[in-house]
Amino acid sequence: MSQAAIALNEKTTFWQRNASWLIQTAAMIAPFILFGIFLLFFEVNPIELYLSMIRTTFGDLYGFGEVLLKATPFILTGLAAALPAKAGLVNVGGEGQLAIGALFATWFAVFYLDQMPAMIGIPIMLLAGALGGAIWASVVAVLKVKGRLNETITSVLLNYVAVFIVGFFVHGMLKDPNSFNWPFSPEIAYSLRLPVVDGTRLHIGFVIAIVLAIVVWFVLSKTRLGYRIRVLGSNRLAAQRAGININGMMFWVLIAAGALAGIAGMIEIAGIEGRLRTTVGTNFGYLGFLAAMMAWNHPLKLMASAFLLGMISVAGNKLEIFSGLPSSSVNILMALVLFFILGSGKLVKR
């Protein structure tokens, strides 16, 4: 073999060994370059802005805690999308399931758990949030299994219904009589608030989200149930011939997904808000769905994508102050990150 052929073969081998890493690295850098070009059109120095955003999110413990705080609901609502995706289902209802979970958690906290100690009250609130999310997801599950309706459409439409239901209770039975006519519930007891890290607003809800992500990964990767879910998602006909109860599996997977999103709602109430508002968890379900897509529905990789979205979300406030652009401009950066990561996934497969 000639020297030129050997050199070409070595280059090919090097590319095959490192292609995945190189493509994924480029996919993470390219969105920030394009967004920097966008900023230049508005006469904003992108380098100075990015450095300022980094100092905001990683410059001190409080800023880093804010990133983890933002990532927490993204992880849980992302799991609510990733778990059904493994079964071949598309659940975009994390937004509504989170809201109903927050409603259930607040209802129990206000009417039944006011005098309960934290060791009893907080777990009951968590179960109530999971129950609320599961009940709301059961509507999607029944329509899917019994009515053969597309779960993507029904879950999205039910998000809007959930917002109106929360508004109905916040303006009615759950309205704080001392709110001066503002629409929010009474504040939950201090004993029902999640413990926080000193010097930050970060609470143990982040640990709960991490544990649940690991549990979902373990179930999907290491158990017989997870294997059946993956078989159903990859080949429904093969799953049917293998004796898997397809309808039952789809039903309970959607229920479990709703419970995960409902827990995110409970964490928002017990960890941040302290009371129910009509705006609780706005867009968290959709951002969680985005995080799941960025991680290709892998529960452990989802934690990284949720952290990235949390960092961008926190830095969005700095964007508004530093550049004069609206904080919503950061959504452009999120969209660019999503497109490049999805595109890089296809290149890696090739």
C-alpha positions in Angstrom: 0.0 0.0 0.0 1.3 3.4 -1.0 2.1 6.1 1.6 -0.7 8.3 0.2 -3.2 5.5 0.7 -2.0 4.8 4.3 -2.2 8.5 5.1 -5.8 8.7 3.7 -6.8 5.6 5.6 -5.4 7.1 8.9 -7.3 10.3 8.2 -10.5 8.3 7.6 -10.0 6.3 10.8 -9.4 9.5 12.8 -12.6 11.1 11.4 -14.6 7.9 12.2 -13.3 7.9 15.8 -14.0 11.5 16.4 -16.9 12.4 14.1 -19.5 12.2 16.8 -17.6 14.4 19.2 -16.7 17.0 16.5 -20.2 17.3 15.1 -21.8 17.7 18.6 -19.2 20.3 19.6 -19.8 22.3 16.4 -23.6 22.0 17.0 -23.1 23.6 20.4 -20.9 26.5 19.2 -22.7 27.4 15.9 -25.9 28.7 17.5 -24.0 31.1 19.7 -22.1 32.4 16.6 -25.3 32.9 14.6 -27.0 34.6 17.6 -23.9 36.8 17.9 -24.4 37.9 14.3 -28.0 38.7 15.1 -26.9 40.8 18.0 -24.4 42.7 15.8 -27.4 44.0 13.7 -28.6 45.7 16.9 -25.1 47.1 17.6 -24.6 44.8 20.6 -21.1 43.3 21.2 -21.8 39.6 21.5 -18.5 38.7 23.2 -19.2 41.2 26.0 -22.8 40.1 26.3 -21.8 36.4 26.5 -19.1 37.1 29.1 -21.7 39.1 31.1 -24.2 36.2 30.8 -21.6 33.7 32.1 -20.7 36.0 35.0 -24.5 36.2 35.8 -25.0 32.4 35.9 -21.7 31.1 37.2 -20.2 34.2 38.9 -21.5 33.3 42.3 -23.5 30.6 44.2 -26.8 32.5 43.9 -26.5 32.7 40.1 -25.6 29.0 39.8 -28.5 28.1 42.1 -30.9 30.1 39.8 -29.7 28.0 36.8 -30.4 24.7 38.7 -33.7 26.2 39.9 -34.8 26.8 36.3 -33.6 23.4 35.2 -35.7 21.5 37.8 -39.1 21.8 36.1 -37.5 21.4 32.7 -36.1 18.0 33.8 -39.5 16.8 35.1 -41.6 18.0 32.2 -38.9 16.7 29.9 -39.2 13.3 31.4 -43.0 13.6 30.9 -42.2 13.9 27.1 -39.2 11.5 27.0 -40.9 8.5 28.7 -43.9 8.3 26.2 -41.5 8.9 23.3 -39.8 5.7 24.2 -43.2 4.0 23.7 -43.8 5.8 20.4 -46.1 8.4 21.8 -45.8 12.2 21.7 -46.9 13.9 24.9 -46.9 17.7 24.6 -49.2 18.1 27.6 -46.6 18.7 30.2 -47.7 22.3 30.5 -51.3 21.4 31.5 -50.3 18.4 33.6 -47.9 20.6 35.6 -50.7 23.2 36.1 -53.2 20.6 37.4 -50.5 19.0 39.6 -49.9 22.5 41.1 -53.7 22.9 41.6 -54.0 19.5 43.4 -50.9 20.2 45.6 -52.2 23.6 46.6 -55.7 22.3 47.3 -54.4 19.7 49.7 -51.9 22.2 51.3 -54.6 24.8 51.9 -57.5 22.7 53.1 -56.0 19.5 54.6 -52.3 20.0 55.4 -52.1 23.4 57.0 -51.2 22.0 60.5 -49.2 19.0 59.2 -45.4 18.7 60.0 -43.1 18.9 57.0 -42.1 15.2 57.2 -45.8 14.3 56.5 -47.2 17.3 54.7 -44.5 17.6 51.9 -44.7 13.9 50.8 -48.5 14.2 50.7 -48.3 17.3 48.7 -45.9 15.5 46.3 -48.3 12.6 45.9 -51.2 15.1 45.4 -49.2 16.8 42.6 -48.5 13.5 41.0 -52.1 12.5 41.3 -53.3 15.7 39.6 -50.9 15.3 36.7 -51.8 11.7 36.3 -55.5 12.4 36.3 -55.0 15.1 33.6 -52.9 12.7 31.5 -55.5 10.0 31.9 -57.8 12.1 29.7 -55.2 11.9 26.9 -54.7 8.2 27.6 -58.4 7.3 27.4 -58.8 9.3 24.2 -55.8 7.5 22.7 -56.7 4.0 23.8 -60.5 4.1 23.5 -61.1 6.9 21.0 -58.0 6.3 18.8 -57.4 10.1 18.9 -53.9 11.5 18.2 -52.3 12.1 21.6 -50.2 15.0 20.3 -53.3 17.1 19.4 -55.3 16.2 22.5 -52.4 16.8 24.9 -51.7 20.3 23.3 -55.4 21.3 23.4 -55.8 20.2 27.0 -53.0 22.5 28.0 -55.3 25.5 27.4 -58.2 23.8 29.2 -55.9 23.2 32.2 -55.1 27.0 32.4 -58.8 27.8 32.4 -59.5 25.2 35.2 -56.7 26.7 37.3 -58.1 30.2 36.7 -61.6 29.0 37.7 -60.4 27.8 41.1 -58.0 30.7 41.7 -60.9 33.1 41.1 -63.3 30.9 43.1 -62.9 28.4 45.9 -59.1 28.8 46.2 -59.1 32.6 46.1 -57.3 34.3 49.0 -59.8 36.5 50.8 -57.0 38.9 51.7 -55.7 39.2 48.2 -57.4 42.6 47.5 -59.1 40.9 44.5 -55.8 39.7 43.0 -56.2 36.1 41.6 -54.1 33.8 43.7 -54.7 31.3 46.5 -53.8 31.7 50.2 -50.2 31.1 50.9 -49.4 27.5 52.0 -48.0 26.9 55.5 -44.3 27.6 56.0 -43.8 24.0 57.1 -44.8 22.8 53.7 -42.2 24.8 51.9 -39.2 22.9 50.5 -35.8 23.4 52.3 -33.4 25.7 50.4 -29.6 26.1 50.2 -28.3 29.0 52.3 -27.6 32.1 50.2 -29.7 30.9 47.3 -33.3 30.1 46.3 -32.3 26.5 45.3 -34.4 23.9 47.0 -34.4 20.1 47.3 -36.8 19.9 44.4 -33.7 19.8 42.2 -32.6 16.6 44.0 -36.0 15.1 43.5 -35.8 15.8 39.7 -32.4 14.3 39.5 -33.5 11.1 41.4 -36.6 10.7 39.1 -34.5 11.1 36.0 -32.2 8.3 37.2 -35.1 6.2 38.1 -36.7 6.6 34.7 -33.4 5.8 33.0 -33.0 2.7 35.1 -36.5 1.5 34.4 -36.1 2.0 30.6 -32.6 0.6 30.4 -32.3 -2.1 33.0 -35.8 -3.6 33.5 -38.1 -5.9 31.6 -40.8 -3.3 31.7 -38.4 -0.8 30.1 -37.5 -3.3 27.4 -41.2 -3.8 26.6 -41.7 0.0 26.4 -38.8 0.3 24.0 -40.0 -2.6 21.8 -43.4 -0.9 21.6 -41.8 2.4 20.6 -39.5 0.8 17.9 -42.0 -1.7 16.4 -45.6 -1.8 17.4 -46.4 -4.9 15.3 -43.5 -6.8 16.9 -44.7 -5.8 20.3 -48.2 -7.1 19.5 -46.9 -10.4 18.3 -44.7 -10.7 21.4 -47.8 -10.6 23.5 -47.4 -7.1 24.9 -50.6 -5.4 25.9 -50.2 -2.4 23.6 -53.2 -0.4 24.8 -52.5 -1.0 28.5 -48.8 -0.1 28.0 -49.6 3.2 26.3 -52.2 4.0 28.9 -49.9 3.6 31.9 -46.9 5.2 30.2 -49.0 8.4 29.7 -50.3 8.2 33.3 -46.7 8.0 34.5 -45.7 10.9 32.3 -48.5 13.0 33.7 -47.4 12.2 37.3 -43.9 13.4 36.6 -45.2 16.7 35.2 -47.6 17.0 38.2 -44.6 16.6 40.6 -43.0 19.6 38.8 -46.2 21.6 39.6 -46.0 20.7 43.2 -42.3 21.7 43.3 -43.1 25.1 41.9 -45.7 25.7 44.6 -43.7 24.3 47.5 -40.3 25.5 46.3 -40.9 28.9 44.6 -44.4 30.4 44.5 -45.8 29.4 47.9 -49.3 29.9 46.5 -51.2 29.1 43.3 -51.4 31.7 40.5 -52.9 31.5 37.1 -49.5 31.8 35.6 -47.8 29.0 37.5 -45.2 27.2 35.4 -46.0 29.1 32.2 -44.0 27.6 29.3 -42.2 25.1 31.5 -44.0 22.2 29.8 -43.0 23.4 26.4 -39.4 24.0 27.4 -39.3 20.6 29.0 -40.5 19.1 25.7 -37.7 21.1 24.0 -35.1 19.7 26.4 -36.3 16.2 25.8 -36.0 16.6 22.0 -32.5 18.1 22.4 -31.5 15.0 24.5 -33.1 12.6 22.0 -35.4 11.5 24.9 -32.5 10.1 26.9 -33.3 10.7 30.6 -29.7 11.3 31.7 -28.8 13.5 28.7 -32.0 15.3 29.4 -30.4 16.7 32.6 -27.7 18.3 30.6 -30.1 19.9 28.0 -32.3 21.1 30.8 -29.3 22.7 32.5 -28.4 24.4 29.2 -31.9 25.8 28.8 -31.9 26.9 32.5 -28.7 28.8 31.9 -30.1 30.5 28.8 -33.3 31.4 30.6 -31.5 33.0 33.6 -29.1 34.8 31.2 -32.1 36.2 29.3 -32.6 38.8 32.0 -29.1 40.0 31.5 -29.7 40.1 27.8 -32.5 42.6 28.3 -30.5 44.8 30.7 -27.3 44.7 28.7 -28.6 45.0 25.1 -31.9 46.7 25.4 -33.5 43.8 23.5 -36.6 42.1 25.1 -35.7 39.1 27.3 -37.9 37.0 24.9 -35.1 37.4 22.4 -33.3 34.6 24.2 -36.0 32.2 22.6 -34.2 32.8 19.3 -31.0 31.3 20.8 -33.0 28.4 22.3 -34.5 27.7 18.8 -31.1 27.8 17.2 -29.6 25.4 19.8 -32.5 23.0 19.1 -32.2 23.0 15.3 -28.4 22.5 15.4 -28.6 19.7 17.9 -31.4 17.9 16.0 -29.4 18.3 12.8 -26.2 17.1 14.4 -28.0 13.9 15.6 -28.9 13.0 12.0 -25.2 13.6 10.9 -23.9 11.4 13.7 -26.3 8.6 12.7 -25.0 8.8 9.2 
